Amino acid sequence: MKEENRKYAEEAFEIVEHAAKKIGSRLPGSDGEKEYAAYMGDKLRSIGIEPVREEFAVSPRASIGGIPYAGYLGLIMSALVYVALHLSAVWYGMALASVVCWVWLILSVFLYKTWFDMFFKQEISQNTYGELLPPDGKYDYTIILSGHTDTSWCWRHSAHASKFKNTKPAMGLVATFAKVGFGVVCFLFLTAVSIAMTVISSGVYFGEVWAIRTANSASFANFLFAMHFLPVVTAIGCMFIIMWADPNPRNASRGAMDNATGCALSFAVTKYFHDHPEKMPKNCRIIDFNCGSEEAGLRGSLAFTREHKGEPILENTWNINIDSVADKDFFEVVIKDDWQFCRFDTDLEKMFKDTFNELGIVSKTNGCIHNPVGGCDSTPMTKAGIKSVTFAAQDPTLTYYYHTWHDMPERFELETVGDGFDVLLGVIDKIDKFQQANGFNGPQK
């Protein structure tokens, strides 16, 4: 960390501590999320920027927060197997529920589509942002610095794995993935059996020879016998799915790393340019964007891009999305959301990698990763025509503190946050030079 920037890093770290210790968990649409958004709005007012607050409806449990519902369905289906063995019509209901659940899981939980939101309880979330204009008030392009205000439900299996953190961290991964993997296999088995039994029952009803032969085979008789015992096993596995996301908000992530650091660094950089207007990028407007409900499926960034579609705020715009800057050995630029099928801007990718090299930052991820599951706020921004990447310093493997109440500021250092601040200034300087030389060229993939 550069010594001349220490006071900005210290203020950013103070924001992180306030978020995690004074406010605590900030689930999408919760009072905690609203309190942190208001707190960041007050921070903007402290430097003379009046924040804009835009509310939107969010269904927190429609996406990853609703994963336990699949476990509950599996638990119910495990019990219904005993009924279905004597009343074949029950298989049809179980098969229909299985198909509906998988469609929801794929579209809403994995791909973050909003199509199922209407079927879940809604809350009101908000985006809070403010703009810093050049001294003369004139600008040709915009840089949006964004971080999300909300935190995740506690991933209980990851939190339990904390007992291995200092002795056998690999065992923590095994324990977590073993439980979840077993639960997924059990749920898959139940849904596959329900659909298969429905097909066989239908075939028998319509007199299909293959179905009658299957139903009368010795293998099928053995399978039916085994189904008197297997539901006990699948019920245990589905309990692991139910336990995955703890519904108790008091146990939710405190969100020091993910993502109080993103909001704090966005503000710290904005304040830096407020204090040093002579260092502002030429003809550039800077927006400090505190985005709501990212953990509910990128709902805040989706709402923002939809609300301002076709408006100047999304034209000639660069977005540096900051999400989790805490693990000093894992500085990286996230260049793609695999599940969202979205590749981020290659110009920004190069700027981050060059800045890491200039600052002597060595990363175990070689400064670059794909986001293998879920998504980040760069996806809606990129799809809206904005040049965007996500900047992080986070161990990409599943850790005991990721999305758990262990995500506290005591776990990482001021120096790491300060290095993140230096990186952001370096990238913004490169955006300035690029813009003057090339103008805005849109997302490059």
N, C-alpha and C positions, 0 to 999 in steps of 0.2 A: 504494500500500500504506500502510495506517495504521501509524504508527511504533510504536504500543503493541502491535501484533501481529507485529512484525518477528521476534522470537525464535522464534515458531511457524513462520513462513515459512522461516526459516533452518534449523530442524530438518527441515522437510519437504524442503528442497532437499538437505540432507545425506543423507536417506534415498534420494532420487533418485540422487545420485552413488554411494552405496554399491551400489544395485541395478545400475546400468549399468556401473560400473567394477570393483567387487569381485566381484560375482556374474556379471554378464554376461547372456548369452541365457538365457531361461527358457521354453523350449518347453513346451506342455501335457504334463503327466505326467513332465517331465524332472527330473533332480536339481537343476537351477538353480531351477525353479519351487518345488520343495519347500524349497530353502534360503531363498528369499525369503519364503515363507510362514512358515517357522520364525523368520526374522529379525523379521518383523512381529509374530509371537506374542511374541517377547522384548520388543519395544517395548511391547506391552500390559502385560506383566508389570512393566515398569519403572515403570508408574503404578498398580500394584496391581490390574490386571484379569487374571484367569486366562483365557487363550484356550481356546476349544473348537475341536477339530480334527475334521472330518468327512471321511473318505475316500470316494471314489467312483471307479468305473472309467470310463476315457475311451479312445476310439479316435481318436488325434490325426489320423490320415490319412483319416478317414471324411468329413471336411468339406473346408474350403478347403485344408488341408494336402495333400489328395490330388489336387489339380488336375493335377499332372504325370502321373498315371496315365492321364488322358484323352489326353495327348500321346503316351504310350507306345503306347496302343491305336491312335491315328492312325498312328504310325510303322509298327506291325505291319501294319495294314490297307493302308498304302501299298505294302508289299512283297507282300501277298497278292493285290493287284489283278492282278499278272502271272500268278498261279496261276489266279485266278477267270476270267480271259479265256479260258482253255483248259478249265477245269473249273467249270461253272456252279454246282455244288453248294456251292462255297466261298462264293458270294454269300450263301447262306442263313445260314451261320455268322457272316459279317461283319454281316449285317443284324440278327441276334439280339444280337450283342455291342453294336452301335450303340444299339439300343433300350434294353438294360439300362444302358448307360453314361449315356444321356440321362435315364433315370428316376432314376438315382443322382445325377447332376449337379443336376437340378431339385429333388429332394426333400431331399437331404442337404447338398449344397454351397450351393445358393441359399436353400432354405427351412429349413435347419438341423434337419430331422427326424432322429431317432435310429434309424430303422428299419434302416439298413444298418450300424450300428456293429458288430454281431456278426461281420461278415465281415472286419473289419480288426483288426490287432494292437492289443491293449489295454495301457494303462498305468494306474497308480494316481495320481490327482490328489487334491487336497484343498481344502476350504474352511476358512478359519481366521477366527474372529470372537470378539469379546468385548463384554460389555455394561457400560455405565456407568449406574448407577441414580441417581435423585434422592437427596438427603441422607436423606430419611425412608424410602427404599426403596419408596415407593408410586408407581405410574404408571397412567395411563389409556390411553396410546398409545405408539407406538414410532417413532423416526426411525432408519432404517438408512442409514449412509454407506458406500457400496461402491465398490471399485475392483478390477480384476482383476490377479492376480499374474503371469500368463504373458505371453509375447511371441510374435510371429509369426515364421514362416519368412521368410527374406530374399526379398523380391520383386526378383529379380536385375535385371530390366529397369529398374525404378525406381532401383536402386542405380547402375547404369551411367549413368543420366541425370544423375548428380551433376556430371559434367564441364561441364554447361551451367548449373549453379545460379547462377553469378555473372555470366554473360554473356548467355545466351539461354535462360531458364527455359522459355519456350514450346516451344523445340526439344526440351527434355527430355520434355515431355508428348507431343509428336508422335512422338518416337523410341519412347517406351514404348508408346503406344496403337497405333502402326503395327505393331510386332512382334506384340503380343498380338492385335490385330484380324486381322492376316494369318493367324495361327495358328488363330483361331476360324473364319474363313472356310474354311480348308483342312479343318478337322475336320468342319465342317458339310457341306462338299462330299462328303467321303468317306462320311459316314453316309447322306446323301441318295442318293448313287449306289448304295450297297450295298442300300438298301431298294428303290429303283426297279428295279434289276437283278433283285432277288428277285421282285418283282411281275411283271415282264415274263417272266422265265423260267417262273414258275408259270403265267402265262397261255398261253404257248406250249405247255407240257406238257399243259394241259387243252384245247387247241385253240381258244382264244379268238381270234376274228378280229382284234380290235384289236391283240392282242399279236403275232400273226403278221405283220400289216402293219407294225407298229413295228419288229420284228426284221429285216424284209426291206427297210426303207427306206434310202435313200441317207444321210439324216441320221444314222441309227443306225450305219451303217457308218463314217461320218466320226467319230462320237463314239468308237467302239471304237478307231479309229486314234489319236485324240488321247489315249486312256487309256494308250497305250504311253509317253507322255511326262509326263502330268500327275502321276502318283504321285511323280515326283522333286520337283515343286513342293510337293505336299502334305506330303511327308516333311520338307522344310525348314520349312514352317509349323508342323508338329507339334513340331519340335524347339524352337521358340520357346515352345510351351506347356510342354514338359518343363522348360525353363529358368526358368519363371515363379517357382516356389517352390523355392529352393535347399534340397536335403535335408540339407546339411551343417549340423549344429547350431552349429558354431563360427562360421558366417557368419550366424547368425540375428540378428534384431533385438535390440539391447541394451535396448530398451524404457525409455528415460529418460522420454520424453513418454508413450508408449503401452505400459505404463500405470503406471510407478512413481509418476507424479505423482498418479494417482487414489488409490492406497493411501496415499501419504505425506500427502496432504491430509486423507483420512479420519481418519488417526491424529492429525494436528495439531489438527484440530477437536475430536476426542475428548479429547485432552490439555488443550486450552483449557478445556473445561467441567469436566474433572477438577480443574484448578487454580482455576477460578472457579465453584464449585457454586452460588453465588448467582445466576449468570447462566443456569443451566440452564433450558430451557423448563419451564413449570409442568406437573407430573404427567407428565413425559416420560422414557422410557428411550431412551438412545442406544446403538446397536450399530455397532461398527466391523467391517465385513465385508470380508475379503480373499478375493476370489472366484477360484477356479481355472479354468483351461481355457476362458476366454472365446474365445480364438482358434480353438478346435476346434469352434465352433458353440454358444457360450453354455452349455457343459455344466455349469459350476459353478453358475450361477444356476438352471439347470433342476434340477440335483440338490438344491439347497437348497430350492426351492419344493416339489419332490416329497417330500423327506424330511420336511418340516414341514407338509404339507397337513393342514388341519383343526386345527392347533395354535395356541395363543395368540400365538406369535411372528409369525404372518402376519396377525393380526387388528388392526384399527385402526393400520395401519402405513403410514408414508411412507418412500419410498426416494429418496435423492439419489444417483444413480449418477454417479460422476466418472470420466471417460475422456478423458485427454489434455488437460492444461492447460499450454500452452507457447507458443502463437503469440499474441502480445499484441494483434494486430489482428483477431483472430477469436473473441472471446468469444461464446458462443452456448449456447442451450438446444436440445437435440435433442428434437423433439416427436413423431417418428414413425419407425418402421422400415418403409419402403415394402415391402420384400420379405417381411417378416414379417406384413404387414397389421395392424400394431398401432399405434394412436394413443395417445400417453401423456397424462398428466393435465394438463388445462388450468389448473387452479388453480396447480399448481407452475410451469407455463409462465409465467403472469402474474407470479408472485412473482419469478422470475428476471429477467424483462424489467424489472420495476419496480426491482429491485436494481441492475441494470446502469445504469439511468437515474440513480438516486440517487448512485451512485459515480462518475458521469461517464464510464463506460466506453463508448467508441464502437467499433462493430464493423463490419467490411466485409460481414458477413453479416446486418446489422441485428438481431443478437442471436438469430437463430432459423434452424434448418435442419431438413430431413428427412434421415434417413440413407438415401441412395438405394440402396445395395447392402449386403449382409450384414446384421448386426444388432448390437444392444448389450444389455447385461444388464437394461435396463429392460423388455424384452419379456416374459421369464418372470415378472418381478415384477408387471407390469401384469395379465397373464393370471391371476395368482394372487390378484387383488383388492387389490393394493397400489397406492397413489398414487405414481407414479414418473415421473421424467424423467431424461435424461442431460445432465450439464453438461460442456461442453468448451470449450477455447480452442485450436482446431486449424483450420488451413487446410483446407477441405473438398475442394479439388482434389488430384489425385494428385501427391504431392511426392517428391523424391529421398530424403527421410528417413522417410517413412511405411512401416512394415513393412520397414525395411532396417537394416543395421548402422550407418548414419549417425545413427540416433536416439540421440544422446548429449546430456548436460546442457550441454556447451559451446555448444550451438546456441541456447539460450534463456536468459532472465534470471531471477534471484531475484525481481525486482519483479513479473514475470508470475505466478509461483506465489503471491506475497503478495497480489496482487489477487484471485486465485482464492480464497484463504483468506477475504478480506474478503467476497467474494460469498456464500460458504457461510454465514458468520455472519449476514449480512443476510437470507438466505432462511430460515434456521432461526428467526430472530426473527419473520418473517412467518408461518411455520407455527404458532408459539406463539400468536400473536394470532388466527389463523384458527381454530385448534383451540378456543380459549377462547370464541370467538364462535359457531362453527357446529358444533363437534364433528367427528367423522370422517364424511365423506360419500362415501367410496369413489372410485375413479377416475372422473374427469369427462372426457368426450371431446367 
